[in-house]
Amino acid sequence: IFETKFIIGCIIPDIKLYGCFEFLIKKFESLWEKRYIQVVKYNRNYLATSGVISFLPQIIILIIGSTIGIHVIEKNMSIGDYTYYTGCAFQVLSGITAFINMYSQINDNTNKVQSFIDFLNWKNRISDTGEIHLEKTRVHKIELSHVSFKYPDTENFIVKDVNLSFNTNQKIAIAGVNGAGKSTLIKLLLRFYEPDSGNILIDGINIKEYSLKSLYDFFGVMFQDYNRYSFTLLENIALSNVDDIGKDDLIYDALKKANAISILEKLDNSYNTYLTRIFEENGKELSGGEWQKVALARCFFKKSGIIVLDEPSSSLDAKSENDLFENVMEKCAENNAGLILISHRLSNIRFADQIFVINESSICENGTHDELMQKKGLYFDLYNMQLNKYM
């Protein structure tokens, strides 16, 4: 019920603003009709099979009973023999029928959850054979050497012959237009995918030789397409480090660094307030900017060697954005952690020790903000393009 209310609540503004009620009704009817045809086809096949299975034992018993009856009439068997043999046949067929019905039910349930079964049988393409532990407390050098990658079943390279290197205590930024491959670089670094060619090295060692757990533990990441969990505020934040889920002081510190204390203060049940009304009718709905702050707090709650932020301020106002980057700098300094920042707002990345600019899937230039401005290349053009909007 709560989920239905939530879905209806989401589409009502569009219905009012765009006048798309008739279109949506036709679309839902079309989808339902397609689903209805599939269900009817499946049920017909199921009923036909069940009907045959149900009548077959009765037919067999009738044949056996008739055959034995003829022998009794012809005085080849006694009435006692008839009762004995028909009773045995009935018991055997009852057992077979029960087995067939049970198998039919299991098969029926299997078909209904086949998608879930396929998911459970899904094999990860990334092999976890590495044995080297990546230490959080050490400063490491990360290097991408001639890395190229294209998504499965596609022809175009998202990342092509990328070369870059940096130390994990540095603050680096990745800039470029949409679709240039910025987020894909991070996913390759995290081994969500394997490069089609080239190598990713940490301290000169291929990342395949590091254990996946230690690799994932080393990075605290907030992607642009972060998840919004319909759990409590505490659970939403502690997901990044569930071992510390009961430490309210750490939760509070993460909220503070994400500039999200105001969210906590307006919740009736403090940390235990459910976000959204999908699982709790009295849950709290958050704005887009508030959800982004929760995702940031989740990232800060994790004790990581390097923080990765993918468009962390896209839904924030100017003050929240400024406070965010001040808090990020403070957290990095406290933990001697590095920072990888992806942002379309180039004013946010001026502080970076190195800025890598991606164009057409490759690194076209890199350097500090001042160095790139002096080169008067793509970064110079993009920066001035944004700057002119405020003049």
C-alpha positions as YAML, in Angstrom:
chain: A
units: angstrom
residues:
- id: 1
  name: ILE
  ca: [0.00, 0.00, 0.00]
- id: 2
  name: PHE
  ca: [2.77, 2.42, 0.97]
- id: 3
  name: GLU
  ca: [4.67, 1.69, -2.26]
- id: 4
  name: THR
  ca: [1.52, 2.26, -4.33]
- id: 5
  name: LYS
  ca: [0.92, 5.57, -2.58]
- id: 6
  name: PHE
  ca: [4.53, 6.55, -3.21]
- id: 7
  name: ILE
  ca: [4.32, 5.76, -6.95]
- id: 8
  name: ILE
  ca: [1.01, 7.62, -7.34]
- id: 9
  name: GLY
  ca: [2.45, 10.58, -5.41]
- id: 10
  name: CYS
  ca: [5.40, 10.71, -7.80]
- id: 11
  name: ILE
  ca: [3.34, 10.79, -11.01]
- id: 12
  name: ILE
  ca: [0.53, 13.15, -9.93]
- id: 13
  name: PRO
  ca: [2.65, 16.31, -10.52]
- id: 14
  name: ASP
  ca: [3.42, 15.16, -14.08]
- id: 15
  name: ILE
  ca: [-0.24, 14.38, -14.71]
- id: 16
  name: LYS
  ca: [-1.22, 17.88, -13.59]
- id: 17
  name: LEU
  ca: [1.58, 19.76, -15.34]
- id: 18
  name: TYR
  ca: [1.83, 17.85, -18.61]
- id: 19
  name: GLY
  ca: [-1.77, 16.73, -19.05]
- id: 20
  name: CYS
  ca: [-0.52, 13.20, -19.77]
- id: 21
  name: PHE
  ca: [-3.28, 11.28, -17.98]
- id: 22
  name: GLU
  ca: [-4.67, 9.69, -21.16]
- id: 23
  name: PHE
  ca: [-1.19, 8.73, -22.36]
- id: 24
  name: LEU
  ca: [-0.30, 7.12, -19.03]
- id: 25
  name: ILE
  ca: [-3.59, 5.21, -18.87]
- id: 26
  name: LYS
  ca: [-3.05, 3.84, -22.39]
- id: 27
  name: LYS
  ca: [0.55, 2.96, -21.54]
- id: 28
  name: PHE
  ca: [-0.45, 1.11, -18.36]
- id: 29
  name: GLU
  ca: [-3.26, -0.67, -20.22]
- id: 30
  name: SER
  ca: [-0.81, -1.75, -22.94]
- id: 31
  name: LEU
  ca: [1.70, -3.07, -20.40]
- id: 32
  name: TRP
  ca: [-1.04, -4.83, -18.44]
- id: 33
  name: GLU
  ca: [-2.49, -6.42, -21.59]
- id: 34
  name: LYS
  ca: [0.96, -7.75, -22.52]
- id: 35
  name: ARG
  ca: [1.40, -9.15, -19.04]
- id: 36
  name: TYR
  ca: [-2.16, -10.54, -19.01]
- id: 37
  name: ILE
  ca: [-1.56, -12.45, -22.27]
- id: 38
  name: GLN
  ca: [1.61, -13.99, -20.80]
- id: 39
  name: VAL
  ca: [-0.21, -15.03, -17.62]
- id: 40
  name: VAL
  ca: [-3.17, -16.51, -19.52]
- id: 41
  name: LYS
  ca: [-0.85, -18.47, -21.82]
- id: 42
  name: TYR
  ca: [1.07, -19.83, -18.85]
- id: 43
  name: ASN
  ca: [-2.10, -20.75, -16.91]
- id: 44
  name: ARG
  ca: [-3.61, -22.53, -19.92]
- id: 45
  name: ASN
  ca: [-0.51, -24.67, -20.33]
- id: 46
  name: TYR
  ca: [-0.45, -25.31, -16.59]
- id: 47
  name: LEU
  ca: [-4.14, -26.28, -16.47]
- id: 48
  name: ALA
  ca: [-3.76, -28.60, -19.48]
- id: 49
  name: THR
  ca: [-0.80, -30.36, -17.91]
- id: 50
  name: SER
  ca: [-2.52, -30.54, -14.52]
- id: 51
  name: GLY
  ca: [-5.68, -31.92, -16.09]
- id: 52
  name: VAL
  ca: [-3.82, -34.75, -17.82]
- id: 53
  name: ILE
  ca: [-1.90, -35.55, -14.64]
- id: 54
  name: SER
  ca: [-5.12, -35.55, -12.57]
- id: 55
  name: PHE
  ca: [-7.15, -37.82, -14.90]
- id: 56
  name: LEU
  ca: [-4.34, -40.22, -15.84]
- id: 57
  name: PRO
  ca: [-4.31, -42.11, -12.47]
- id: 58
  name: GLN
  ca: [-8.09, -42.49, -12.59]
- id: 59
  name: ILE
  ca: [-7.89, -43.95, -16.08]
- id: 60
  name: ILE
  ca: [-5.11, -46.35, -15.02]
- id: 61
  name: ILE
  ca: [-7.12, -47.50, -11.97]
- id: 62
  name: LEU
  ca: [-10.16, -48.00, -14.20]
- id: 63
  name: ILE
  ca: [-8.12, -50.16, -16.61]
- id: 64
  name: ILE
  ca: [-6.54, -52.19, -13.78]
- id: 65
  name: GLY
  ca: [-9.90, -52.63, -12.03]
- id: 66
  name: SER
  ca: [-11.62, -53.71, -15.26]
- id: 67
  name: THR
  ca: [-8.85, -56.18, -16.11]
- id: 68
  name: ILE
  ca: [-8.91, -57.79, -12.65]
- id: 69
  name: GLY
  ca: [-12.73, -57.74, -12.70]
- id: 70
  name: ILE
  ca: [-12.76, -59.74, -15.92]
- id: 71
  name: HIS
  ca: [-10.46, -62.32, -14.31]
- id: 72
  name: VAL
  ca: [-12.85, -62.54, -11.32]
- id: 73
  name: ILE
  ca: [-15.85, -63.03, -13.63]
- id: 74
  name: GLU
  ca: [-13.99, -65.73, -15.50]
- id: 75
  name: LYS
  ca: [-13.19, -67.26, -12.08]
- id: 76
  name: ASN
  ca: [-9.45, -66.95, -12.58]
- id: 77
  name: MET
  ca: [-9.33, -64.79, -9.43]
- id: 78
  name: SER
  ca: [-11.32, -64.54, -6.24]
- id: 79
  name: ILE
  ca: [-13.06, -61.49, -4.83]
- id: 80
  name: GLY
  ca: [-10.29, -61.30, -2.24]
- id: 81
  name: ASP
  ca: [-7.68, -61.19, -5.00]
- id: 82
  name: TYR
  ca: [-9.62, -58.37, -6.65]
- id: 83
  name: THR
  ca: [-9.69, -56.36, -3.42]
- id: 84
  name: TYR
  ca: [-6.01, -56.99, -2.73]
- id: 85
  name: TYR
  ca: [-4.67, -56.16, -6.19]
- id: 86
  name: THR
  ca: [-6.86, -53.10, -6.75]
- id: 87
  name: GLY
  ca: [-5.88, -51.82, -3.28]
- id: 88
  name: CYS
  ca: [-2.17, -52.24, -4.06]
- id: 89
  name: ALA
  ca: [-2.59, -50.52, -7.43]
- id: 90
  name: PHE
  ca: [-4.48, -47.65, -5.80]
- id: 91
  name: GLN
  ca: [-1.77, -47.12, -3.16]
- id: 92
  name: VAL
  ca: [1.04, -47.14, -5.75]
- id: 93
  name: LEU
  ca: [-0.83, -44.73, -8.00]
- id: 94
  name: SER
  ca: [-1.67, -42.49, -5.02]
- id: 95
  name: GLY
  ca: [2.04, -42.23, -4.21]
- id: 96
  name: ILE
  ca: [2.90, -41.51, -7.84]
- id: 97
  name: THR
  ca: [0.13, -38.91, -8.03]
- id: 98
  name: ALA
  ca: [1.35, -37.20, -4.85]
- id: 99
  name: PHE
  ca: [4.89, -37.15, -6.23]
- id: 100
  name: ILE
  ca: [3.73, -35.72, -9.57]
- id: 101
  name: ASN
  ca: [1.65, -33.04, -7.82]
- id: 102
  name: MET
  ca: [4.56, -32.09, -5.59]
- id: 103
  name: TYR
  ca: [6.92, -31.91, -8.58]
- id: 104
  name: SER
  ca: [4.34, -29.84, -10.46]
- id: 105
  name: GLN
  ca: [4.08, -27.36, -7.58]
- id: 106
  name: ILE
  ca: [7.87, -27.10, -7.29]
- id: 107
  name: ASN
  ca: [8.17, -26.55, -11.04]
- id: 108
  name: ASP
  ca: [5.40, -23.96, -10.93]
- id: 109
  name: ASN
  ca: [7.07, -22.05, -8.12]
- id: 110
  name: THR
  ca: [10.42, -22.32, -9.90]
- id: 111
  name: ASN
  ca: [8.97, -20.73, -13.03]
- id: 112
  name: LYS
  ca: [7.51, -17.89, -11.00]
- id: 113
  name: VAL
  ca: [10.87, -17.02, -9.43]
- id: 114
  name: GLN
  ca: [13.08, -17.88, -12.41]
- id: 115
  name: SER
  ca: [14.42, -14.34, -12.64]
- id: 116
  name: PHE
  ca: [15.49, -14.51, -9.02]
- id: 117
  name: ILE
  ca: [17.08, -17.93, -9.58]
- id: 118
  name: ASP
  ca: [18.97, -16.54, -12.60]
- id: 119
  name: PHE
  ca: [20.21, -13.72, -10.40]
- id: 120
  name: LEU
  ca: [21.41, -16.16, -7.72]
- id: 121
  name: ASN
  ca: [23.23, -18.19, -10.37]
- id: 122
  name: TRP
  ca: [24.90, -15.09, -11.85]
- id: 123
  name: LYS
  ca: [28.66, -15.39, -11.93]
- id: 124
  name: ASN
  ca: [30.87, -12.40, -11.25]
- id: 125
  name: ARG
  ca: [33.23, -11.76, -14.15]
- id: 126
  name: ILE
  ca: [35.78, -10.20, -11.80]
- id: 127
  name: SER
  ca: [37.94, -12.91, -10.24]
- id: 128
  name: ASP
  ca: [39.10, -12.35, -6.68]
- id: 129
  name: THR
  ca: [42.43, -14.18, -6.78]
- id: 130
  name: GLY
  ca: [44.61, -11.41, -5.34]
- id: 131
  name: GLU
  ca: [46.34, -12.02, -2.02]
- id: 132
  name: ILE
  ca: [48.06, -8.67, -1.38]
- id: 133
  name: HIS
  ca: [46.42, -6.48, 1.26]
- id: 134
  name: LEU
  ca: [46.15, -2.79, 0.38]
- id: 135
  name: GLU
  ca: [46.93, -0.81, 3.53]
- id: 136
  name: LYS
  ca: [44.86, 2.28, 4.25]
- id: 137
  name: THR
  ca: [47.51, 4.00, 6.35]
- id: 138
  name: ARG
  ca: [50.19, 4.01, 3.65]
- id: 139
  name: VAL
  ca: [50.57, 6.46, 0.78]
- id: 140
  name: HIS
  ca: [50.37, 4.58, -2.51]
- id: 141
  name: LYS
  ca: [51.02, 5.52, -6.11]
- id: 142
  name: ILE
  ca: [48.22, 4.78, -8.57]
- id: 143
  name: GLU
  ca: [49.00, 4.56, -12.26]
- id: 144
  name: LEU
  ca: [46.85, 3.91, -15.31]
- id: 145
  name: SER
  ca: [49.00, 2.80, -18.25]
- id: 146
  name: HIS
  ca: [47.48, 2.77, -21.76]
- id: 147
  name: VAL
  ca: [44.07, 1.78, -20.38]
- id: 148
  name: SER
  ca: [41.25, 1.27, -22.87]
- id: 149
  name: PHE
  ca: [37.74, -0.01, -22.21]
- id: 150
  name: LYS
  ca: [34.38, -0.44, -23.91]
- id: 151
  name: TYR
  ca: [31.25, -1.84, -22.32]
- id: 152
  name: PRO
  ca: [30.21, -5.41, -23.26]
- id: 153
  name: ASP
  ca: [28.35, -5.75, -26.57]
- id: 154
  name: THR
  ca: [29.31, -2.22, -27.66]
- id: 155
  name: GLU
  ca: [31.74, -1.03, -30.32]
- id: 156
  name: ASN
  ca: [32.87, 2.41, -29.12]
- id: 157
  name: PHE
  ca: [35.59, 2.83, -26.53]
- id: 158
  name: ILE
  ca: [34.46, 4.78, -23.46]
- id: 159
  name: VAL
  ca: [38.07, 5.05, -22.29]
- id: 160
  name: LYS
  ca: [40.89, 4.96, -24.85]
- id: 161
  name: ASP
  ca: [44.64, 4.79, -24.21]
- id: 162
  name: VAL
  ca: [44.45, 6.68, -20.89]
- id: 163
  name: ASN
  ca: [47.70, 7.38, -19.04]
- id: 164
  name: LEU
  ca: [47.78, 9.09, -15.65]
- id: 165
  name: SER
  ca: [49.42, 8.73, -12.25]
- id: 166
  name: PHE
  ca: [49.05, 10.28, -8.80]
- id: 167
  name: ASN
  ca: [49.76, 9.61, -5.14]
- id: 168
  name: THR
  ca: [46.88, 8.63, -2.87]
- id: 169
  name: ASN
  ca: [47.48, 11.56, -0.52]
- id: 170
  name: GLN
  ca: [46.95, 14.03, -3.36]
- id: 171
  name: LYS
  ca: [43.78, 15.84, -4.30]
- id: 172
  name: ILE
  ca: [43.11, 15.24, -7.97]
- id: 173
  name: ALA
  ca: [40.21, 16.20, -10.20]
- id: 174
  name: ILE
  ca: [38.84, 14.74, -13.41]
- id: 175
  name: ALA
  ca: [37.10, 17.17, -15.75]
- id: 176
  name: GLY
  ca: [35.44, 16.92, -19.14]
- id: 177
  name: VAL
  ca: [32.14, 17.00, -20.97]
- id: 178
  name: ASN
  ca: [29.33, 14.49, -20.41]
- id: 179
  name: GLY
  ca: [30.06, 11.00, -21.69]
- id: 180
  name: ALA
  ca: [33.82, 11.55, -21.83]
- id: 181
  name: GLY
  ca: [34.46, 8.56, -19.54]
- id: 182
  name: LYS
  ca: [35.12, 10.23, -16.19]
- id: 183
  name: SER
  ca: [32.96, 7.91, -14.05]
- id: 184
  name: THR
  ca: [34.07, 4.87, -16.04]
- id: 185
  name: LEU
  ca: [37.69, 5.56, -15.03]
- id: 186
  name: ILE
  ca: [36.66, 5.28, -11.38]
- id: 187
  name: LYS
  ca: [34.77, 2.03, -11.99]
- id: 188
  name: LEU
  ca: [37.85, 0.58, -13.68]
- id: 189
  name: LEU
  ca: [40.00, 1.68, -10.74]
- id: 190
  name: LEU
  ca: [37.58, -0.08, -8.38]
- id: 191
  name: ARG
  ca: [37.59, -3.22, -10.57]
- id: 192
  name: PHE
  ca: [33.90, -3.07, -11.31]
- id: 193
  name: TYR
  ca: [35.12, -3.78, -14.84]
- id: 194
  name: GLU
  ca: [38.36, -5.04, -16.35]
- id: 195
  name: PRO
  ca: [40.19, -2.94, -18.99]
- id: 196
  name: ASP
  ca: [40.18, -4.33, -22.51]
- id: 197
  name: SER
  ca: [43.84, -3.34, -22.73]
- id: 198
  name: GLY
  ca: [46.45, -1.65, -20.56]
- id: 199
  name: ASN
  ca: [47.12, -1.97, -16.85]
- id: 200
  name: ILE
  ca: [46.07, -0.30, -13.61]
- id: 201
  name: LEU
  ca: [48.87, -0.38, -11.05]
- id: 202
  name: ILE
  ca: [49.16, 0.45, -7.37]
- id: 203
  name: ASP
  ca: [52.77, 0.81, -6.27]
- id: 204
  name: GLY
  ca: [53.77, -0.85, -9.53]
- id: 205
  name: ILE
  ca: [51.61, -3.93, -8.88]
- id: 206
  name: ASN
  ca: [48.58, -4.78, -11.03]
- id: 207
  name: ILE
  ca: [45.38, -4.24, -9.02]
- id: 208
  name: LYS
  ca: [44.34, -7.82, -9.87]
- id: 209
  name: GLU
  ca: [46.97, -8.97, -7.37]
- id: 210
  name: TYR
  ca: [45.29, -7.08, -4.50]
- id: 211
  name: SER
  ca: [42.37, -8.68, -2.69]
- id: 212
  name: LEU
  ca: [39.04, -7.18, -3.72]
- id: 213
  name: LYS
  ca: [38.01, -6.59, -0.11]
- id: 214
  name: SER
  ca: [41.10, -4.53, 0.71]
- id: 215
  name: LEU
  ca: [40.73, -2.64, -2.59]
- id: 216
  name: TYR
  ca: [37.10, -1.78, -1.85]
- id: 217
  name: ASP
  ca: [37.94, -0.89, 1.75]
- id: 218
  name: PHE
  ca: [40.59, 1.57, 0.59]
- id: 219
  name: PHE
  ca: [38.11, 3.73, -1.33]
- id: 220
  name: GLY
  ca: [35.19, 5.73, 0.03]
- id: 221
  name: VAL
  ca: [32.99, 6.46, -2.98]
- id: 222
  name: MET
  ca: [29.89, 8.49, -3.72]
- id: 223
  name: PHE
  ca: [28.77, 7.99, -7.30]
- id: 224
  name: GLN
  ca: [26.59, 10.41, -9.18]
- id: 225
  name: ASP
  ca: [23.83, 7.78, -9.32]
- id: 226
  name: TYR
  ca: [23.86, 7.11, -5.56]
- id: 227
  name: ASN
  ca: [21.16, 4.91, -4.01]
- id: 228
  name: ARG
  ca: [18.30, 6.09, -1.84]
- id: 229
  name: TYR
  ca: [17.51, 3.34, 0.65]
- id: 230
  name: SER
  ca: [14.08, 3.24, 2.26]
- id: 231
  name: PHE
  ca: [15.67, 2.43, 5.61]
- id: 232
  name: THR
  ca: [16.27, 4.50, 8.72]
- id: 233
  name: LEU
  ca: [18.64, 7.47, 8.59]
- id: 234
  name: LEU
  ca: [21.15, 5.53, 10.72]
- id: 235
  name: GLU
  ca: [21.05, 2.53, 8.39]
- id: 236
  name: ASN
  ca: [21.33, 4.71, 5.30]
- id: 237
  name: ILE
  ca: [24.61, 6.12, 6.59]
- id: 238
  name: ALA
  ca: [26.06, 3.05, 8.32]
- id: 239
  name: LEU
  ca: [25.75, 0.88, 5.20]
- id: 240
  name: SER
  ca: [29.28, 1.91, 4.22]
- id: 241
  name: ASN
  ca: [30.71, 0.51, 7.48]
- id: 242
  name: VAL
  ca: [28.17, -1.75, 9.20]
- id: 243
  name: ASP
  ca: [30.69, -2.80, 11.86]
- id: 244
  name: ASP
  ca: [30.30, 0.68, 13.41]
- id: 245
  name: ILE
  ca: [26.51, 0.87, 13.01]
- id: 246
  name: GLY
  ca: [25.95, 1.41, 16.75]
- id: 247
  name: LYS
  ca: [28.38, 4.32, 17.11]
- id: 248
  name: ASP
  ca: [26.11, 7.37, 17.10]
- id: 249
  name: ASP
  ca: [29.05, 9.73, 17.55]
- id: 250
  name: LEU
  ca: [30.56, 8.60, 14.25]
- id: 251
  name: ILE
  ca: [27.16, 8.89, 12.54]
- id: 252
  name: TYR
  ca: [26.83, 12.43, 13.87]
- id: 253
  name: ASP
  ca: [30.34, 13.31, 12.70]
- id: 254
  name: ALA
  ca: [29.57, 12.02, 9.20]
- id: 255
  name: LEU
  ca: [26.35, 14.05, 9.09]
- id: 256
  name: LYS
  ca: [28.25, 17.12, 10.24]
- id: 257
  name: LYS
  ca: [30.89, 16.76, 7.53]
- id: 258
  name: ALA
  ca: [28.12, 16.34, 4.93]
- id: 259
  name: ASN
  ca: [26.45, 19.48, 6.30]
- id: 260
  name: ALA
  ca: [23.36, 17.36, 7.07]
- id: 261
  name: ILE
  ca: [22.72, 18.05, 10.77]
- id: 262
  name: SER
  ca: [19.59, 19.98, 9.78]
- id: 263
  name: ILE
  ca: [18.13, 16.72, 8.41]
- id: 264
  name: LEU
  ca: [18.65, 14.96, 11.74]
- id: 265
  name: GLU
  ca: [17.12, 17.83, 13.71]
- id: 266
  name: LYS
  ca: [13.81, 17.70, 11.87]
- id: 267
  name: LEU
  ca: [13.27, 13.95, 12.20]
- id: 268
  name: ASP
  ca: [10.71, 12.89, 14.83]
- id: 269
  name: ASN
  ca: [12.49, 9.66, 15.73]
- id: 270
  name: SER
  ca: [16.07, 10.91, 15.32]
- id: 271
  name: TYR
  ca: [18.42, 8.34, 13.75]
- id: 272
  name: ASN
  ca: [15.70, 5.67, 13.70]
- id: 273
  name: THR
  ca: [13.34, 7.61, 11.45]
- id: 274
  name: TYR
  ca: [12.57, 5.79, 8.23]
- id: 275
  name: LEU
  ca: [13.27, 7.70, 5.02]
- id: 276
  name: THR
  ca: [10.41, 7.47, 2.46]
- id: 277
  name: ARG
  ca: [7.04, 5.90, 3.25]
- id: 278
  name: ILE
  ca: [7.53, 2.64, 1.38]
- id: 279
  name: PHE
  ca: [8.07, 0.55, 4.53]
- id: 280
  name: GLU
  ca: [6.80, 2.98, 7.15]
- id: 281
  name: GLU
  ca: [3.69, 5.13, 6.73]
- id: 282
  name: ASN
  ca: [5.16, 7.83, 8.97]
- id: 283
  name: GLY
  ca: [8.50, 7.85, 7.14]
- id: 284
  name: LYS
  ca: [10.13, 11.13, 6.15]
- id: 285
  name: GLU
  ca: [10.43, 12.23, 2.53]
- id: 286
  name: LEU
  ca: [13.63, 14.13, 1.69]
- id: 287
  name: SER
  ca: [14.44, 16.58, -1.07]
- id: 288
  name: GLY
  ca: [17.01, 15.83, -3.75]
- id: 289
  name: GLY
  ca: [19.64, 17.96, -2.00]
- id: 290
  name: GLU
  ca: [18.96, 16.25, 1.33]
- id: 291
  name: TRP
  ca: [19.33, 12.80, -0.23]
- id: 292
  name: GLN
  ca: [22.66, 13.88, -1.68]
- id: 293
  name: LYS
  ca: [23.82, 14.95, 1.78]
- id: 294
  name: VAL
  ca: [22.80, 11.55, 3.18]
- id: 295
  name: ALA
  ca: [24.83, 9.84, 0.44]
- id: 296
  name: LEU
  ca: [27.80, 12.08, 1.28]
- id: 297
  name: ALA
  ca: [27.49, 11.22, 4.97]
- id: 298
  name: ARG
  ca: [27.51, 7.53, 4.01]
- id: 299
  name: CYS
  ca: [30.76, 8.11, 2.13]
- id: 300
  name: PHE
  ca: [32.33, 10.05, 5.02]
- id: 301
  name: PHE
  ca: [31.28, 7.41, 7.56]
- id: 302
  name: LYS
  ca: [33.58, 4.89, 5.94]
- id: 303
  name: LYS
  ca: [37.22, 4.94, 7.05]
- id: 304
  name: SER
  ca: [38.96, 5.07, 3.70]
- id: 305
  name: GLY
  ca: [42.39, 5.85, 2.31]
- id: 306
  name: ILE
  ca: [41.04, 7.96, -0.52]
- id: 307
  name: ILE
  ca: [37.67, 9.66, -1.02]
- id: 308
  name: VAL
  ca: [36.03, 9.57, -4.46]
- id: 309
  name: LEU
  ca: [33.25, 12.06, -5.14]
- id: 310
  name: ASP
  ca: [31.36, 11.98, -8.45]
- id: 311
  name: GLU
  ca: [29.41, 15.23, -8.87]
- id: 312
  name: PRO
  ca: [28.93, 15.63, -5.10]
- id: 313
  name: SER
  ca: [27.26, 19.04, -5.23]
- id: 314
  name: SER
  ca: [24.92, 18.72, -8.21]
- id: 315
  name: SER
  ca: [21.80, 19.09, -6.01]
- id: 316
  name: LEU
  ca: [23.23, 21.48, -3.40]
- id: 317
  name: ASP
  ca: [22.75, 25.21, -3.03]
- id: 318
  name: ALA
  ca: [25.77, 27.55, -3.16]
- id: 319
  name: LYS
  ca: [26.27, 27.71, 0.64]
- id: 320
  name: SER
  ca: [25.95, 23.95, 1.12]
- id: 321
  name: GLU
  ca: [28.37, 23.44, -1.75]
- id: 322
  name: ASN
  ca: [30.95, 25.74, -0.18]
- id: 323
  name: ASP
  ca: [30.54, 24.09, 3.24]
- id: 324
  name: LEU
  ca: [30.85, 20.67, 1.64]
- id: 325
  name: PHE
  ca: [34.23, 21.30, 0.10]
- id: 326
  name: GLU
  ca: [35.54, 22.87, 3.29]
- id: 327
  name: ASN
  ca: [34.46, 19.75, 5.19]
- id: 328
  name: VAL
  ca: [35.98, 17.46, 2.55]
- id: 329
  name: MET
  ca: [39.31, 19.23, 2.90]
- id: 330
  name: GLU
  ca: [39.08, 18.93, 6.68]
- id: 331
  name: LYS
  ca: [38.33, 15.19, 6.54]
- id: 332
  name: CYS
  ca: [41.17, 14.53, 4.10]
- id: 333
  name: ALA
  ca: [43.58, 16.43, 6.36]
- id: 334
  name: GLU
  ca: [42.42, 14.58, 9.48]
- id: 335
  name: ASN
  ca: [42.89, 11.12, 7.97]
- id: 336
  name: ASN
  ca: [45.81, 11.95, 5.66]
- id: 337
  name: ALA
  ca: [43.47, 10.77, 2.90]
- id: 338
  name: GLY
  ca: [43.47, 11.70, -0.75]
- id: 339
  name: LEU
  ca: [40.62, 12.90, -2.93]
- id: 340
  name: ILE
  ca: [39.43, 12.13, -6.43]
- id: 341
  name: LEU
  ca: [36.81, 14.64, -7.52]
- id: 342
  name: ILE
  ca: [34.66, 14.58, -10.63]
- id: 343
  name: SER
  ca: [32.73, 17.78, -11.21]
- id: 344
  name: HIS
  ca: [31.22, 19.74, -14.08]
- id: 345
  name: ARG
  ca: [31.60, 22.91, -12.02]
- id: 346
  name: LEU
  ca: [35.22, 23.75, -12.67]
- id: 347
  name: SER
  ca: [35.28, 26.35, -9.89]
- id: 348
  name: ASN
  ca: [35.09, 23.42, -7.46]
- id: 349
  name: ILE
  ca: [38.31, 21.81, -8.67]
- id: 350
  name: ARG
  ca: [40.68, 24.79, -8.66]
- id: 351
  name: PHE
  ca: [42.28, 23.57, -5.42]
- id: 352
  name: ALA
  ca: [43.30, 20.19, -6.89]
- id: 353
  name: ASP
  ca: [46.96, 19.21, -6.95]
- id: 354
  name: GLN
  ca: [46.39, 17.78, -10.42]
- id: 355
  name: ILE
  ca: [43.53, 18.17, -12.88]
- id: 356
  name: PHE
  ca: [43.09, 15.60, -15.64]
- id: 357
  name: VAL
  ca: [40.94, 16.75, -18.57]
- id: 358
  name: ILE
  ca: [39.23, 14.05, -20.66]
- id: 359
  name: ASN
  ca: [38.10, 14.67, -24.20]
- id: 360
  name: GLU
  ca: [36.85, 12.02, -26.62]
- id: 361
  name: SER
  ca: [37.67, 9.22, -24.15]
- id: 362
  name: SER
  ca: [41.34, 10.21, -23.66]
- id: 363
  name: ILE
  ca: [43.36, 12.52, -21.41]
- id: 364
  name: CYS
  ca: [43.99, 15.62, -23.50]
- id: 365
  name: GLU
  ca: [45.77, 17.73, -20.85]
- id: 366
  name: ASN
  ca: [46.67, 17.76, -17.18]
- id: 367
  name: GLY
  ca: [48.23, 20.07, -14.60]
- id: 368
  name: THR
  ca: [47.22, 22.51, -11.89]
- id: 369
  name: HIS
  ca: [44.49, 25.08, -12.47]
- id: 370
  name: ASP
  ca: [47.04, 27.82, -13.17]
- id: 371
  name: GLU
  ca: [49.04, 25.61, -15.54]
- id: 372
  name: LEU
  ca: [45.97, 24.62, -17.51]
- id: 373
  name: MET
  ca: [44.79, 28.22, -17.77]
- id: 374
  name: GLN
  ca: [48.18, 29.15, -19.21]
- id: 375
  name: LYS
  ca: [47.94, 26.37, -21.82]
- id: 376
  name: LYS
  ca: [44.65, 27.86, -23.09]
- id: 377
  name: GLY
  ca: [43.32, 24.48, -24.13]
- id: 378
  name: LEU
  ca: [40.00, 22.73, -23.49]
- id: 379
  name: TYR
  ca: [40.08, 23.40, -19.73]
- id: 380
  name: PHE
  ca: [40.66, 27.11, -20.41]
- id: 381
  name: ASP
  ca: [37.67, 27.22, -22.76]
- id: 382
  name: LEU
  ca: [35.35, 25.31, -20.41]
- id: 383
  name: TYR
  ca: [36.36, 27.37, -17.38]
- id: 384
  name: ASN
  ca: [35.82, 30.71, -19.14]
- id: 385
  name: MET
  ca: [32.53, 29.45, -20.56]
- id: 386
  name: GLN
  ca: [31.25, 28.83, -17.03]
- id: 387
  name: LEU
  ca: [32.83, 32.00, -15.66]
- id: 388
  name: ASN
  ca: [31.08, 34.18, -18.24]
- id: 389
  name: LYS
  ca: [27.70, 32.99, -16.99]
- id: 390
  name: TYR
  ca: [28.33, 34.81, -13.72]
- id: 391
  name: MET
  ca: [29.56, 38.06, -15.27]
...
